[in-house]
Amino acid sequence: MGILDGKVVIVTGSARGMGAAEALDAAENGAEVIVTDILDEQGNETAVEIGATYRSLDVTSKENWSEVVSYVLDEHGRIDGLVNNAGIYTSQDIFSGSADTFQKVIEVNQFGTYLGMAAVTPIMSRQGSGSIVNISSVAGMRAQANIAYMASKWAVRGMTKGVAKTLASSGVRCNSVHPGAVETDILFDLEEEVVTELISTIPMGRSGEPAEVAEVVTFLLSDSARYITGAEIVVDGGMII
């Protein structure tokens, strides 16, 4: 028996990295998981490995969201969980980079999350149940120099609270998860000295593992979290205490 037995869960950006860990943990806990990404080859491989289904999804496309949601409803008749994990990162600060880069980060991280919530909340409201988990970041909890990424993650945090308050009476929950330095491509792409300095600021003295974030996501998707909505769960080893 798993805590997600019988639930149908969509995980965006889950071909690899933290998204793949979230999809795996949900599947291992009994969920019917739909792996989605724009990385079709890797996405299919991940889905096969964990016994899930893969659908190609560009989170910035309203039409693409409609197609995926229609497929899930045709196959399963319901949607119990959505993990808005898809996102991109840039280190540009307010004095560098371009407006185009800023706009792209907002489009994927913020607008993509909005489109996902807009696509599933009417269905969840009709069901009278559902859990949305939005992956933000510690960058959505405190000021940072990487202004585009920070702005997008603060927006995810804010949208989460708005949806949580609006839909609580409908039985739909919405929470945000805020990872710190987790071992994904974002961390691995940083220079070694930058990573060393970053980890030195973490009270627990190490970076996080994708599975440690995934376990929190699974909990929030489950009925064990049935009285939790609008919450901000920080998974950062104490980085921003």
Sequence and secondary structure as in RCSB ss.txt:
>XXXX:A:sequence
MGILDGKVVIVTGSARGMGAAEALDAAENGAEVIVTDILDEQGNETAVEIGATYRSLDVTSKENWSEVVSYVLDE
HGRIDGLVNNAGIYTSQDIFSGSADTFQKVIEVNQFGTYLGMAAVTPIMSRQGSGSIVNISSVAGMRAQANIAYM
ASKWAVRGMTKGVAKTLASSGVRCNSVHPGAVETDILFDLEEEVVTELISTIPMGRSGEPAEVAEVVTFLLSDSA
RYITGAEIVVDGGMII
>XXXX:A:secstr
  TTTT EEEETT SSHHHHHHHHHHHHTT EEEEEES HHHHHHHHHHHT EEEE  TT HHHHHHHHHHHHHH
HS   EEEE         TTSS HHHHHHHIIIIIIHHHHHHHHHHHHHHHHT EEEEEE  GGGTS  S HHHH
HHHHHHHHHHHHHHHHHGGGTEEEEEEEE SBSSHHHHTS HHHHHHHHHT TTSS B HHHHHHHHHHHHSGGG
TT  S EEEESTTTT 
